Amino acid sequence: MRIDAALLTACIAHRRATASQATAASTSAAAASATTYPVPDVAEYEKLVAGWESLKWRIIPRPGGATMKPDDYYSIYGAVQ
């Protein structure tokens, strides 16, 4: 199944904007250490969609020894499926 590149880019940009707003609301020290990444150009879509799953995604520890990947991973995974 193919997904629209503009829709995927908009989804990722919205997620990052929401995260940026949450970071800005936190303490100034935490906001200063937050890193934001530029949204890639739509022309790079074909190259990025081929390799997004093989990126080294950060693993988030959960209680009981469970782990999960960041929310962006699952958003992209759902869009691709």
OpenMM code with the backbone's topology and positions (N, CA, C; nanometers):
from openmm import Vec3, app, unit

residues = "MET ARG ILE ASP ALA ALA LEU LEU THR ALA CYS ILE ALA HIS ARG ARG ALA THR ALA SER GLN ALA THR ALA ALA SER THR SER ALA ALA ALA ALA SER ALA THR THR TYR PRO VAL PRO ASP VAL ALA GLU TYR GLU LYS LEU VAL ALA GLY TRP GLU SER LEU LYS TRP ARG ILE ILE PRO ARG PRO GLY GLY ALA THR MET LYS PRO ASP ASP TYR TYR SER ILE TYR GLY ALA VAL GLN".split()
positions = [
    Vec3(0.0825, -0.1176, 0.0000),
    Vec3(0.0000, 0.0000, 0.0000),
    Vec3(0.0874, 0.1245, 0.0000),
    Vec3(0.0587, 0.2195, -0.0861),
    Vec3(0.1341, 0.3437, -0.0953),
    Vec3(0.0670, 0.4501, -0.0084),
    Vec3(0.1470, 0.5330, 0.0508),
    Vec3(0.0907, 0.6433, 0.1279),
    Vec3(0.1327, 0.7742, 0.0630),
    Vec3(0.0556, 0.8747, 0.0848),
    Vec3(0.0825, 1.0055, 0.0280),
    Vec3(0.1998, 1.0696, 0.1014),
    Vec3(0.2993, 1.1141, 0.0280),
    Vec3(0.4191, 1.1737, 0.0877),
    Vec3(0.3854, 1.3000, 0.1663),
    Vec3(0.2957, 1.3806, 0.1137),
    Vec3(0.2597, 1.5044, 0.1833),
    Vec3(0.1899, 1.4732, 0.3157),
    Vec3(0.1060, 1.3688, 0.3169),
    Vec3(0.0370, 1.3297, 0.4393),
    Vec3(0.1363, 1.2811, 0.5441),
    Vec3(0.2318, 1.2005, 0.5028),
    Vec3(0.3333, 1.1495, 0.5947),
    Vec3(0.4168, 1.2646, 0.6508),
    Vec3(0.4577, 1.3571, 0.5657),
    Vec3(0.5366, 1.4709, 0.6100),
    Vec3(0.4569, 1.5574, 0.7076),
    Vec3(0.3293, 1.5788, 0.6774),
    Vec3(0.2442, 1.6585, 0.7662),
    Vec3(0.2263, 1.5903, 0.9013),
    Vec3(0.2116, 1.4578, 0.9005),
    Vec3(0.1953, 1.3818, 1.0248),
    Vec3(0.3188, 1.3955, 1.1136),
    Vec3(0.4355, 1.3796, 1.0548),
    Vec3(0.5603, 1.3888, 1.1307),
    Vec3(0.5802, 1.5317, 1.1803),
    Vec3(0.5505, 1.6303, 1.0955),
    Vec3(0.5659, 1.7704, 1.1370),
    Vec3(0.4724, 1.8028, 1.2531),
    Vec3(0.3503, 1.7506, 1.2487),
    Vec3(0.2549, 1.7743, 1.3578),
    Vec3(0.3045, 1.7112, 1.4873),
    Vec3(0.3550, 1.5890, 1.4801),
    Vec3(0.4082, 1.5212, 1.5989),
    Vec3(0.5215, 1.6016, 1.6604),
    Vec3(0.6122, 1.6493, 1.5744),
    Vec3(0.7272, 1.7242, 1.6251),
    Vec3(0.6842, 1.8594, 1.6809),
    Vec3(0.5853, 1.9225, 1.6180),
    Vec3(0.5362, 2.0508, 1.6693),
    Vec3(0.4721, 2.0324, 1.8056),
    Vec3(0.3960, 1.9251, 1.8219),
    Vec3(0.3327, 1.8957, 1.9500),
    Vec3(0.4392, 1.8697, 2.0562),
    Vec3(0.5418, 1.7956, 2.0190),
    Vec3(0.6506, 1.7668, 2.1122),
    Vec3(0.7255, 1.8952, 2.1478),
    Vec3(0.7431, 1.9836, 2.0495),
    Vec3(0.8119, 2.1096, 2.0740),
    Vec3(0.7324, 2.1973, 2.1696),
    Vec3(0.6000, 2.1978, 2.1559),
    Vec3(0.5166, 2.2759, 2.2455),
    Vec3(0.5250, 2.2230, 2.3877),
    Vec3(0.5275, 2.0915, 2.4024),
    Vec3(0.5383, 2.0319, 2.5352),
    Vec3(0.6738, 2.0638, 2.5972),
    Vec3(0.7774, 2.0622, 2.5155),
    Vec3(0.9108, 2.0941, 2.5641),
    Vec3(0.9191, 2.2394, 2.6065),
    Vec3(0.8569, 2.3288, 2.5287),
    Vec3(0.8609, 2.4714, 2.5612),
    Vec3(0.7888, 2.4999, 2.6925),
    Vec3(0.6886, 2.4192, 2.7236),
    Vec3(0.6138, 2.4388, 2.8470),
    Vec3(0.6907, 2.3887, 2.9694),
    Vec3(0.7904, 2.3050, 2.9485),
    Vec3(0.8679, 2.2524, 3.0609),
    Vec3(0.9696, 2.3557, 3.1080),
    Vec3(1.0520, 2.3177, 3.2016),
    Vec3(1.1499, 2.4117, 3.2574),
    Vec3(1.2483, 2.4568, 3.1507),
    Vec3(1.3114, 2.5695, 3.1726),
    Vec3(1.4026, 2.6256, 3.0731),
    Vec3(1.5248, 2.5359, 3.0524),
    Vec3(1.5693, 2.4677, 3.1557),
    Vec3(1.6837, 2.3776, 3.1404),
    Vec3(1.6497, 2.2604, 3.0497),
    Vec3(1.5311, 2.2046, 3.0671),
    Vec3(1.4900, 2.0932, 2.9821),
    Vec3(1.4659, 2.1403, 2.8398),
    Vec3(1.4090, 2.2588, 2.8236),
    Vec3(1.3839, 2.3128, 2.6895),
    Vec3(1.5144, 2.3427, 2.6173),
    Vec3(1.6157, 2.3845, 2.6911),
    Vec3(1.7446, 2.4147, 2.6288),
    Vec3(1.8136, 2.2884, 2.5790),
    Vec3(1.7892, 2.1751, 2.6425),
    Vec3(1.8553, 2.0521, 2.6026),
    Vec3(1.7779, 1.9747, 2.4955),
    Vec3(1.6564, 2.0167, 2.4618),
    Vec3(1.5753, 1.9471, 2.3620),
    Vec3(1.6323, 1.9683, 2.2229),
    Vec3(1.6298, 1.8642, 2.1418),
    Vec3(1.6791, 1.8712, 2.0055),
    Vec3(1.5620, 1.8583, 1.9093),
    Vec3(1.5541, 1.9472, 1.8118),
    Vec3(1.4525, 1.9357, 1.7079),
    Vec3(1.5220, 1.9074, 1.5758),
    Vec3(1.4562, 1.8344, 1.4918),
    Vec3(1.5121, 1.7959, 1.3640),
    Vec3(1.4285, 1.8547, 1.2513),
    Vec3(1.4912, 1.8942, 1.1417),
    Vec3(1.4152, 1.9501, 1.0303),
    Vec3(1.3330, 1.8412, 0.9604),
    Vec3(1.2182, 1.8792, 0.9090),
    Vec3(1.1346, 1.7856, 0.8350),
    Vec3(1.1935, 1.7734, 0.6946),
    Vec3(1.2189, 1.6513, 0.6482),
    Vec3(1.2804, 1.6343, 0.5159),
    Vec3(1.1876, 1.6807, 0.4044),
    Vec3(1.2476, 1.7149, 0.2921),
    Vec3(1.1734, 1.7575, 0.1748),
    Vec3(1.0980, 1.6385, 0.1152),
    Vec3(0.9839, 1.6652, 0.0555),
    Vec3(0.9016, 1.5594, -0.0028),
    Vec3(0.9758, 1.4881, -0.1160),
    Vec3(1.0698, 1.5552, -0.1804),
    Vec3(1.1477, 1.4932, -0.2883),
    Vec3(1.2309, 1.3755, -0.2369),
    Vec3(1.2614, 1.3729, -0.1092),
    Vec3(1.3405, 1.2646, -0.0501),
    Vec3(1.2539, 1.1472, -0.0037),
    Vec3(1.1252, 1.1526, -0.0283),
    Vec3(1.0307, 1.0534, 0.0236),
    Vec3(1.0675, 0.9113, -0.0152),
    Vec3(1.0906, 0.8858, -0.1427),
    Vec3(1.1194, 0.7487, -0.1893),
    Vec3(1.2419, 0.6905, -0.1195),
    Vec3(1.3453, 0.7716, -0.1016),
    Vec3(1.4668, 0.7235, -0.0354),
    Vec3(1.4412, 0.6946, 0.1127),
    Vec3(1.3646, 0.7823, 0.1770),
    Vec3(1.3406, 0.7674, 0.3203),
    Vec3(1.2452, 0.6530, 0.3527),
    Vec3(1.1439, 0.6328, 0.2696),
    Vec3(1.0464, 0.5282, 0.2978),
    Vec3(1.1086, 0.3890, 0.2832),
    Vec3(1.2121, 0.3788, 0.2021),
    Vec3(1.2775, 0.2494, 0.1834),
    Vec3(1.3601, 0.2081, 0.3052),
    Vec3(1.4074, 0.3036, 0.3833),
    Vec3(1.4972, 0.2672, 0.4921),
    Vec3(1.4562, 0.3110, 0.6309),
    Vec3(1.3342, 0.3569, 0.6496),
    Vec3(1.2952, 0.4088, 0.7818),
    Vec3(1.2958, 0.3014, 0.8886),
    Vec3(1.2620, 0.1780, 0.8518),
    Vec3(1.2520, 0.0713, 0.9519),
    Vec3(1.3895, 0.0247, 0.9996),
    Vec3(1.4929, 0.0439, 0.9166),
    Vec3(1.6266, -0.0013, 0.9549),
    Vec3(1.7045, 0.1039, 1.0334),
    Vec3(1.6440, 0.2198, 1.0595),
    Vec3(1.7111, 0.3215, 1.1408),
    Vec3(1.7324, 0.2690, 1.2827),
    Vec3(1.8283, 0.3240, 1.3520),
    Vec3(1.8541, 0.2823, 1.4897),
    Vec3(1.7601, 0.3593, 1.5812),
    Vec3(1.6399, 0.3071, 1.5989),
    Vec3(1.5389, 0.3723, 1.6812),
    Vec3(1.5749, 0.3582, 1.8281),
    Vec3(1.5563, 0.4640, 1.9027),
    Vec3(1.5814, 0.4631, 2.0471),
    Vec3(1.4798, 0.3689, 2.1124),
    Vec3(1.5247, 0.2870, 2.2038),
    Vec3(1.4380, 0.1944, 2.2755),
    Vec3(1.4029, 0.2581, 2.4105),
    Vec3(1.2738, 0.2642, 2.4411),
    Vec3(1.2272, 0.3244, 2.5658),
    Vec3(1.1937, 0.2126, 2.6643),
    Vec3(1.2597, 0.2118, 2.7801),
    Vec3(1.2297, 0.1074, 2.8795),
    Vec3(1.0928, 0.1303, 2.9439),
    Vec3(1.0241, 0.0226, 2.9720),
    Vec3(0.8935, 0.0259, 3.0386),
    Vec3(0.8985, -0.0654, 3.1605),
    Vec3(0.8051, -0.0490, 3.2529),
    Vec3(0.8038, -0.1327, 3.3729),
    Vec3(0.7931, -0.2813, 3.3389),
    Vec3(0.8531, -0.3614, 3.4213),
    Vec3(0.8464, -0.5065, 3.4031),
    Vec3(0.9408, -0.5590, 3.2971),
    Vec3(1.0361, -0.4781, 3.2536),
    Vec3(1.1324, -0.5229, 3.1538),
    Vec3(1.0857, -0.5056, 3.0111),
    Vec3(0.9666, -0.4524, 2.9908),
    Vec3(0.9164, -0.4309, 2.8555),
    Vec3(0.9876, -0.3105, 2.7934),
    Vec3(0.9955, -0.3077, 2.6621),
    Vec3(1.0534, -0.1951, 2.5901),
    Vec3(0.9622, -0.1568, 2.4747),
    Vec3(0.9785, -0.0348, 2.4285),
    Vec3(0.9036, 0.0097, 2.3112),
    Vec3(0.9850, 0.1147, 2.2376),
    Vec3(0.9478, 0.1392, 2.1136),
    Vec3(1.0131, 0.2422, 2.0334),
    Vec3(0.9354, 0.3727, 2.0491),
    Vec3(0.9919, 0.4857, 2.0062),
    Vec3(0.9214, 0.6143, 2.0193),
    Vec3(0.7896, 0.6166, 1.9418),
    Vec3(0.7011, 0.7076, 1.9791),
    Vec3(0.5700, 0.7177, 1.9151),
    Vec3(0.5802, 0.7431, 1.7648),
    Vec3(0.6825, 0.8177, 1.7200),
    Vec3(0.6984, 0.8436, 1.5764),
    Vec3(0.7136, 0.7143, 1.4978),
    Vec3(0.7833, 0.6151, 1.5543),
    Vec3(0.8007, 0.4869, 1.4857),
    Vec3(0.6643, 0.4235, 1.4582),
    Vec3(0.5800, 0.4208, 1.5578),
    Vec3(0.4493, 0.3568, 1.5424),
    Vec3(0.3571, 0.4382, 1.4520),
    Vec3(0.3724, 0.5709, 1.4499),
    Vec3(0.2936, 0.6535, 1.3580),
    Vec3(0.3322, 0.6239, 1.2137),
    Vec3(0.4599, 0.6143, 1.1874),
    Vec3(0.5067, 0.5839, 1.0520),
    Vec3(0.4673, 0.4420, 1.0139),
    Vec3(0.4840, 0.3480, 1.1061),
    Vec3(0.4486, 0.2089, 1.0793),
    Vec3(0.2999, 0.1973, 1.0410),
    Vec3(0.2141, 0.2663, 1.1157),
    Vec3(0.0707, 0.2635, 1.0852),
    Vec3(0.0399, 0.3260, 0.9513),
    Vec3(0.1096, 0.4339, 0.9160),
    Vec3(0.0866, 0.4988, 0.7877),
    Vec3(0.1303, 0.4110, 0.6718),
    Vec3(0.2398, 0.3384, 0.6889),
    Vec3(0.2903, 0.2506, 0.5820),
    Vec3(0.2013, 0.1291, 0.5646),
    Vec3(0.1469, 0.0777, 0.6755),
    Vec3(0.0613, -0.0404, 0.6660),
    Vec3(-0.0691, -0.0044, 0.5992),
] * unit.nanometer
topology = app.Topology()
chain = topology.addChain("A")
for resn in residues:
    res = topology.addResidue(resn, chain)
    for name in ("N", "CA", "C"):
        topology.addAtom(name, app.Element.getBySymbol(name[0]), res)
